[in-house]
């Protein structure tokens, strides 16, 4: 009878341990799923940040190119019409001011 009691207690303890292991596995699965979701969100955020940075760099390059072309045209106008140099410079300054004001450049 004592042996049976010990065996029953051992079987009950084994069942309790198996139940605890099952609970821990469920928690581990939930934590893994949460970590995977966080990793996906972080990856998406980093990709969006990279795209935003690429867009900003592209826009800055475009503005630099536009400014370079405009300054080149202004310089060419001053060289082509030296008698109207001051008018060309004033026009160029006005165009640059308008460009900056309205956010084109």
DSSP file (Angstrom, degrees, kcal/mol; ACC not computed):
  #  RESIDUE AA STRUCTURE BP1 BP2  ACC     N-H-->O    O-->H-N    N-H-->O    O-->H-N    TCO  KAPPA ALPHA  PHI   PSI    X-CA   Y-CA   Z-CA
    1    1 A X     >        0   0    0      0, 0.0     4,-2.1     0, 0.0     5,-0.1   0.000 360.0 360.0 360.0 -39.6    0.0    0.0    0.0
    2    2 A X  H  >  +     0   0    0      1,-0.2     4,-2.3     2,-0.2     5,-0.2   0.890 360.0  52.0 -65.5 -38.2    2.8    2.4    0.8
    3    3 A X  H  > S+     0   0    0      1,-0.2     4,-2.7     2,-0.2    -1,-0.2   0.903 108.9  50.4 -64.2 -40.6    4.5    1.6   -2.5
    4    4 A X  H  > S+     0   0    0      2,-0.2     4,-2.5     1,-0.2    -1,-0.2   0.881 109.2  51.1 -65.1 -37.8    1.2    2.4   -4.3
    5    5 A X  H  X S+     0   0    0     -4,-2.1     4,-2.6     2,-0.2    -2,-0.2   0.913 111.7  47.3 -65.2 -41.9    0.9    5.7   -2.4
    6    6 A X  H  X S+     0   0    0     -4,-2.3     4,-2.5     2,-0.2    -2,-0.2   0.911 113.5  48.2 -65.2 -42.4    4.5    6.6   -3.4
    7    7 A X  H  X S+     0   0    0     -4,-2.7     4,-2.5     2,-0.2    -2,-0.2   0.897 112.4  48.5 -65.5 -39.4    3.8    5.7   -7.0
    8    8 A X  H  X S+     0   0    0     -4,-2.5     4,-2.6     2,-0.2    -2,-0.2   0.904 112.3  48.5 -66.2 -42.0    0.5    7.7   -7.0
    9    9 A X  H  X S+     0   0    0     -4,-2.6     4,-2.6     2,-0.2    -2,-0.2   0.899 112.6  48.9 -65.1 -40.1    2.3   10.7   -5.5
   10   10 A X  H  X S+     0   0    0     -4,-2.5     4,-2.6     2,-0.2    -2,-0.2   0.905 112.0  48.5 -65.8 -41.4    5.1   10.4   -8.1
   11   11 A X  H  X S+     0   0    0     -4,-2.5     4,-2.2     2,-0.2    -2,-0.2   0.902 112.5  48.5 -65.2 -40.4    2.5   10.1  -10.9
   12   12 A X  H  X S+     0   0    0     -4,-2.6     4,-2.3     2,-0.2    -2,-0.2   0.917 112.5  48.0 -65.3 -42.2    0.7   13.1   -9.6
   13   13 A X  H  X S+     0   0    0     -4,-2.6     4,-2.6     1,-0.2    -2,-0.2   0.895 110.7  51.8 -64.3 -39.8    3.9   15.1   -9.4
   14   14 A X  H  X S+     0   0    0     -4,-2.6     4,-2.5     2,-0.2    -1,-0.2   0.903 109.6  49.4 -62.8 -40.9    4.9   14.0  -12.9
   15   15 A X  H  X S+     0   0    0     -4,-2.2     4,-2.2     2,-0.2    -2,-0.2   0.898 111.0  49.9 -64.7 -40.8    1.5   15.2  -14.2
   16   16 A X  H  X S+     0   0    0     -4,-2.3     4,-2.5     2,-0.2    -2,-0.2   0.916 111.8  48.2 -63.2 -42.9    1.9   18.6  -12.4
   17   17 A X  H  X S+     0   0    0     -4,-2.6     4,-2.6     2,-0.2    -2,-0.2   0.905 111.0  50.1 -64.9 -41.5    5.4   18.9  -13.9
   18   18 A X  H  X S+     0   0    0     -4,-2.5     4,-2.2     2,-0.2    -1,-0.2   0.892 111.2  49.3 -64.2 -38.5    4.1   18.1  -17.4
   19   19 A X  H  X S+     0   0    0     -4,-2.2     4,-2.2     2,-0.2    -2,-0.2   0.908 111.3  49.1 -65.9 -41.5    1.3   20.7  -16.9
   20   20 A X  H  X S+     0   0    0     -4,-2.5     4,-2.5     1,-0.2    -2,-0.2   0.895 110.4  51.1 -64.8 -39.6    3.9   23.3  -15.8
   21   21 A X  H  X S+     0   0    0     -4,-2.6     4,-2.4     2,-0.2    -1,-0.2   0.904 109.1  51.2 -63.4 -41.1    6.1   22.5  -18.8
   22   22 A X  H  X S+     0   0    0     -4,-2.2     4,-2.1     2,-0.2    -2,-0.2   0.908 110.3  49.0 -62.7 -41.9    3.1   22.9  -21.1
   23   23 A X  H  X S+     0   0    0     -4,-2.2     4,-2.3     1,-0.2    -2,-0.2   0.924 111.6  49.4 -63.0 -44.1    2.3   26.3  -19.6
   24   24 A X  H  X S+     0   0    0     -4,-2.5     4,-2.7     1,-0.2    -2,-0.2   0.883 109.4  51.8 -63.4 -38.3    5.9   27.4  -20.0
   25   25 A X  H  X S+     0   0    0     -4,-2.4     4,-2.6     2,-0.2    -1,-0.2   0.902 109.0  50.3 -64.9 -39.9    5.9   26.2  -23.6
   26   26 A X  H  X S+     0   0    0     -4,-2.1     4,-2.4     2,-0.2    -2,-0.2   0.918 111.9  47.8 -63.1 -42.4    2.8   28.3  -24.3
   27   27 A X  H  X S+     0   0    0     -4,-2.3     4,-2.7     2,-0.2    -2,-0.2   0.909 111.0  51.2 -63.8 -41.4    4.5   31.3  -22.6
   28   28 A X  H  X S+     0   0    0     -4,-2.7     4,-2.7     1,-0.2    -2,-0.2   0.914 110.2  49.2 -61.8 -42.7    7.6   30.7  -24.7
   29   29 A X  H  X S+     0   0    0     -4,-2.6     4,-2.5     2,-0.2    -1,-0.2   0.905 111.5  49.1 -63.0 -41.3    5.5   30.6  -27.9
   30   30 A X  H  X S+     0   0    0     -4,-2.4     4,-2.4     2,-0.2    -2,-0.2   0.918 112.6  47.5 -65.2 -42.6    3.7   33.8  -27.0
   31   31 A X  H  X S+     0   0    0     -4,-2.7     4,-2.7     2,-0.2    -2,-0.2   0.913 112.0  50.3 -64.8 -42.1    7.0   35.5  -26.2
   32   32 A X  H  X S+     0   0    0     -4,-2.7     4,-2.6     2,-0.2    -2,-0.2   0.910 110.9  49.1 -62.1 -42.1    8.5   34.3  -29.5
   33   33 A X  H  X S+     0   0    0     -4,-2.5     4,-2.5     2,-0.2    -2,-0.2   0.910 111.8  48.9 -64.1 -41.7    5.5   35.5  -31.4
   34   34 A X  H  X S+     0   0    0     -4,-2.4     4,-2.5     2,-0.2    -2,-0.2   0.911 112.0  48.9 -64.8 -41.3    5.7   38.9  -29.7
   35   35 A X  H  X S+     0   0    0     -4,-2.7     4,-2.5     2,-0.2    -2,-0.2   0.905 111.2  50.0 -64.5 -41.1    9.5   39.1  -30.5
   36   36 A X  H  X S+     0   0    0     -4,-2.6     4,-2.3     2,-0.2    -2,-0.2   0.917 111.3  48.6 -62.5 -43.0    8.8   38.1  -34.1
   37   37 A X  H  X S+     0   0    0     -4,-2.5     4,-2.4     2,-0.2    -2,-0.2   0.912 112.1  49.0 -63.7 -42.1    6.1   40.8  -34.4
   38   38 A X  H  X S+     0   0    0     -4,-2.5     4,-2.6     1,-0.2    -2,-0.2   0.898 110.2  51.3 -64.0 -40.0    8.5   43.4  -32.9
   39   39 A X  H  X S+     0   0    0     -4,-2.5     4,-2.4     2,-0.2    -2,-0.2   0.900 110.5  48.8 -64.5 -40.1   11.2   42.4  -35.3
   40   40 A X  H  X S+     0   0    0     -4,-2.3     4,-2.5     2,-0.2    -2,-0.2   0.912 112.0  48.5 -65.1 -42.3    8.9   42.8  -38.2
   41   41 A X  H  X S+     0   0    0     -4,-2.4     4,-2.6     2,-0.2    -2,-0.2   0.912 112.4  48.7 -63.3 -42.4    7.7   46.2  -37.0
   42   42 A X  H  X S+     0   0    0     -4,-2.6     4,-2.7     2,-0.2    -2,-0.2   0.907 111.3  49.9 -64.1 -41.5   11.3   47.3  -36.5
   43   43 A X  H  X S+     0   0    0     -4,-2.4     4,-2.3     2,-0.2    -2,-0.2   0.914 112.0  47.6 -63.3 -43.0   12.3   46.1  -40.0
   44   44 A X  H  X S+     0   0    0     -4,-2.5     4,-2.4     2,-0.2    -2,-0.2   0.903 112.4  49.9 -64.6 -41.0    9.3   47.9  -41.5
   45   45 A X  H  X S+     0   0    0     -4,-2.6     4,-2.6     2,-0.2    -2,-0.2   0.923 111.2  48.3 -63.1 -44.5   10.3   51.1  -39.6
   46   46 A X  H  X S+     0   0    0     -4,-2.7     4,-2.5     2,-0.2    -2,-0.2   0.893 111.3  50.4 -64.0 -39.5   13.9   50.9  -40.7
   47   47 A X  H  X S+     0   0    0     -4,-2.3     4,-2.4     2,-0.2    -1,-0.2   0.916 111.9  47.5 -64.3 -42.3   12.8   50.3  -44.3
   48   48 A X  H  X S+     0   0    0     -4,-2.4     4,-2.7     2,-0.2    -2,-0.2   0.905 112.3  49.7 -64.7 -40.8   10.5   53.4  -44.1
   49   49 A X  H  X S+     0   0    0     -4,-2.6     4,-2.4     2,-0.2    -2,-0.2   0.898 110.8  49.8 -64.2 -39.7   13.3   55.4  -42.6
   50   50 A X  H  X S+     0   0    0     -4,-2.5     4,-2.5     2,-0.2    -2,-0.2   0.912 111.9  48.0 -65.1 -42.5   15.7   54.4  -45.3
   51   51 A X  H  X S+     0   0    0     -4,-2.4     4,-2.6     2,-0.2    -2,-0.2   0.913 111.4  50.8 -63.6 -42.7   13.2   55.3  -48.0
   52   52 A X  H  X S+     0   0    0     -4,-2.7     4,-2.5     2,-0.2    -2,-0.2   0.916 111.4  47.8 -61.3 -42.8   12.6   58.7  -46.3
   53   53 A X  H  X S+     0   0    0     -4,-2.4     4,-2.8     2,-0.2     5,-0.2   0.923 111.3  50.0 -64.9 -43.0   16.3   59.4  -46.2
   54   54 A X  H  X S+     0   0    0     -4,-2.5     4,-2.5     1,-0.2    -1,-0.2   0.897 111.2  50.1 -61.6 -39.2   16.7   58.3  -49.8
   55   55 A X  H  X S+     0   0    0     -4,-2.6     4,-2.6     2,-0.2    -2,-0.2   0.907 111.3  48.4 -64.5 -41.8   13.8   60.7  -50.8
   56   56 A X  H  X S+     0   0    0     -4,-2.5     4,-2.5     2,-0.2    -2,-0.2   0.913 112.6  47.8 -65.5 -41.8   15.4   63.5  -48.8
   57   57 A X  H  X S+     0   0    0     -4,-2.8     4,-2.5     2,-0.2    -2,-0.2   0.917 112.8  49.1 -64.3 -42.4   18.8   63.0  -50.4
   58   58 A X  H  X S+     0   0    0     -4,-2.5     4,-2.4    -5,-0.2    -2,-0.2   0.918 111.7  48.5 -63.1 -43.4   17.1   62.8  -53.9
   59   59 A X  H  X S+     0   0    0     -4,-2.6     4,-2.6     2,-0.2    -1,-0.2   0.898 111.5  50.2 -64.2 -39.7   15.2   66.0  -53.3
   60   60 A X  H  X S+     0   0    0     -4,-2.5     4,-2.6     2,-0.2    -2,-0.2   0.911 111.1  48.6 -65.7 -40.8   18.3   67.8  -52.0
   61   61 A X  H  X S+     0   0    0     -4,-2.5     4,-2.5     2,-0.2    -2,-0.2   0.905 110.9  51.0 -63.8 -40.3   20.2   66.6  -55.1
   62   62 A X  H  X S+     0   0    0     -4,-2.4     4,-2.7     2,-0.2    -2,-0.2   0.924 111.3  47.4 -63.1 -44.6   17.4   67.8  -57.3
   63   63 A X  H  X S+     0   0    0     -4,-2.6     4,-2.8     2,-0.2     5,-0.2   0.912 111.4  51.2 -63.0 -41.7   17.4   71.2  -55.6
   64   64 A X  H  X S+     0   0    0     -4,-2.6     4,-2.6     1,-0.2    -2,-0.2   0.916 111.4  47.8 -61.1 -41.9   21.2   71.5  -56.0
   65   65 A X  H  X S+     0   0    0     -4,-2.5     4,-2.6     2,-0.2    -2,-0.2   0.925 112.0  49.1 -64.5 -44.5   20.9   70.7  -59.7
   66   66 A X  H  X S+     0   0    0     -4,-2.7     4,-2.8     1,-0.2    -2,-0.2   0.924 113.1  47.2 -60.7 -44.4   18.1   73.2  -60.2
   67   67 A X  H  X S+     0   0    0     -4,-2.8     4,-2.9     2,-0.2     5,-0.2   0.913 111.5  51.1 -63.9 -42.3   20.1   75.9  -58.4
   68   68 A X  H  X S+     0   0    0     -4,-2.6     4,-2.4    -5,-0.2    -2,-0.2   0.921 112.2  46.5 -60.6 -44.7   23.3   75.0  -60.3
   69   69 A X  H  X S+     0   0    0     -4,-2.6     4,-2.7     2,-0.2    -2,-0.2   0.927 113.4  49.0 -64.2 -44.8   21.4   75.3  -63.6
   70   70 A X  H  X S+     0   0    0     -4,-2.8     4,-2.5     1,-0.2    -2,-0.2   0.923 112.7  46.9 -62.8 -43.7   19.8   78.6  -62.6
   71   71 A X  H  X S+     0   0    0     -4,-2.9     4,-2.6     2,-0.2    -1,-0.2   0.889 111.8  52.1 -65.1 -37.7   23.1   80.1  -61.5
   72   72 A X  H  X S+     0   0    0     -4,-2.4     4,-2.6    -5,-0.2    -2,-0.2   0.920 110.5  47.4 -62.5 -43.8   24.6   78.8  -64.8
   73   73 A X  H  X S+     0   0    0     -4,-2.7     4,-2.4     2,-0.2    -2,-0.2   0.903 112.4  49.8 -63.8 -41.1   21.9   80.5  -66.8
   74   74 A X  H  X S+     0   0    0     -4,-2.5     4,-2.3     2,-0.2    -2,-0.2   0.913 111.8  47.7 -64.0 -42.1   22.3   83.7  -64.8
   75   75 A X  H  X S+     0   0    0     -4,-2.6     4,-2.5     2,-0.2    -2,-0.2   0.916 111.7  50.3 -64.2 -42.9   26.0   83.7  -65.3
   76   76 A X  H  X S+     0   0    0     -4,-2.6     4,-2.6     1,-0.2    -2,-0.2   0.895 110.3  50.3 -62.6 -39.1   25.6   83.1  -69.0
   77   77 A X  H  X S+     0   0    0     -4,-2.4     4,-2.4     2,-0.2    -2,-0.2   0.912 110.7  48.7 -65.6 -41.7   23.1   85.9  -69.2
   78   78 A X  H  < S+     0   0    0     -4,-2.3    -2,-0.2     1,-0.2    -1,-0.2   0.908 115.4  44.7 -63.8 -40.9   25.5   88.3  -67.4
   79   79 A X  H >< S+     0   0    0     -4,-2.5     3,-0.5     1,-0.2    -2,-0.2   0.870 115.3  47.5 -70.7 -35.8   28.3   87.2  -69.8
   80   80 A X  H 3< S+     0   0    0     -4,-2.6     2,-0.3     1,-0.3    -2,-0.2   0.843 125.0  29.4 -74.5 -33.2   26.1   87.5  -72.9
   81   81 A X  T ><  +     0   0    0     -4,-2.4     3,-1.7    -5,-0.2    -1,-0.3  -0.594  67.1 164.0-126.3  70.1   24.7   90.9  -72.0
   82   82 A X  G X  S+     0   0    0     -3,-0.5     3,-1.3    -2,-0.3     4,-0.2   0.803  76.2  60.9 -61.9 -27.6   27.4   92.7  -70.0
   83   83 A X  G 3  S+     0   0    0      1,-0.3    -1,-0.3    -3,-0.1     3,-0.2   0.749 111.4  40.2 -70.0 -20.7   25.7   96.0  -70.5
   84   84 A X  G <> S+     0   0    0     -3,-1.7     4,-2.5    -7,-0.2    -1,-0.3   0.034  79.6 122.9-111.4  24.7   22.6   94.6  -68.7
   85   85 A X  H <> S+     0   0    0     -3,-1.3     4,-2.6     1,-0.2     5,-0.2   0.881  73.2  49.4 -55.8 -44.7   24.6   92.7  -66.0
   86   86 A X  H  > S+     0   0    0     -4,-0.2     4,-2.6     1,-0.2    -1,-0.2   0.901 111.7  48.9 -65.1 -40.1   23.0   94.5  -63.1
   87   87 A X  H  > S+     0   0    0      2,-0.2     4,-2.5     1,-0.2    -2,-0.2   0.901 111.5  50.0 -64.8 -40.4   19.5   93.8  -64.5
   88   88 A X  H  X S+     0   0    0     -4,-2.5     4,-2.5    -7,-0.2    -2,-0.2   0.917 112.2  47.3 -63.5 -42.9   20.4   90.1  -65.0
   89   89 A X  H  X S+     0   0    0     -4,-2.6     4,-2.7     2,-0.2    -2,-0.2   0.919 112.6  49.4 -65.5 -42.7   21.7   89.8  -61.5
   90   90 A X  H  X S+     0   0    0     -4,-2.6     4,-2.3     2,-0.2    -2,-0.2   0.908 112.1  48.2 -62.7 -41.9   18.6   91.5  -60.1
   91   91 A X  H  X S+     0   0    0     -4,-2.5     4,-2.7     2,-0.2    -1,-0.2   0.919 111.5  50.2 -63.8 -43.0   16.4   89.2  -62.1
   92   92 A X  H  X S+     0   0    0     -4,-2.5     4,-2.7     1,-0.2    -2,-0.2   0.920 111.0  48.6 -61.8 -44.4   18.4   86.2  -60.9
   93   93 A X  H  X S+     0   0    0     -4,-2.7     4,-2.5     2,-0.2    -1,-0.2   0.901 111.7  50.1 -62.7 -40.9   18.1   87.3  -57.3
   94   94 A X  H  X S+     0   0    0     -4,-2.3     4,-2.5     2,-0.2    -2,-0.2   0.914 111.5  47.9 -64.1 -42.7   14.3   87.8  -57.7
   95   95 A X  H  X S+     0   0    0     -4,-2.7     4,-2.8     2,-0.2    -2,-0.2   0.934 112.8  48.5 -64.4 -44.9   13.9   84.4  -59.2
   96   96 A X  H  X S+     0   0    0     -4,-2.7     4,-2.6     2,-0.2    -2,-0.2   0.904 111.8  49.9 -61.4 -41.3   16.0   82.8  -56.4
   97   97 A X  H  X S+     0   0    0     -4,-2.5     4,-2.6     2,-0.2    -1,-0.2   0.920 113.3  45.4 -63.7 -44.4   13.9   84.6  -53.8
   98   98 A X  H  X S+     0   0    0     -4,-2.5     4,-2.3     2,-0.2     6,-0.3   0.904 112.4  52.0 -65.1 -40.3   10.6   83.5  -55.3
   99   99 A X  H  <>S+     0   0    0     -4,-2.8     5,-1.8    -5,-0.2     6,-1.1   0.931 113.7  43.0 -61.5 -46.3   11.9   80.0  -55.7
  100  100 A X  H ><5S+     0   0    0     -4,-2.6     3,-0.8     1,-0.2    -2,-0.2   0.888 112.9  53.9 -67.0 -39.1   12.9   79.9  -52.0
  101  101 A X  H 3<5S+     0   0    0     -4,-2.6    -2,-0.2     1,-0.2    -1,-0.2   0.893 113.2  40.3 -63.5 -42.3    9.7   81.6  -50.9
  102  102 A X  T 3<5S-     0   0    0     -4,-2.3    -1,-0.2    -5,-0.1    -2,-0.2   0.331 111.8-116.3 -94.4   7.5    7.4   79.1  -52.7
  103  103 A X  T < 5S+     0   0    0     -3,-0.8    -3,-0.2    -4,-0.3    -4,-0.1   0.692  77.6 125.0  72.9  19.6    9.5   76.0  -51.7
  104  104 A X      <       0   0    0     -5,-1.8    -4,-0.2    -6,-0.3    -5,-0.1   0.894 360.0 360.0 -76.4 -39.2   10.4   75.0  -55.3
  105  105 A X              0   0    0     -6,-1.1    -1,-0.2    -9,-0.1    -5,-0.2   0.418 360.0 360.0 -95.0 360.0   14.1   75.1  -54.5
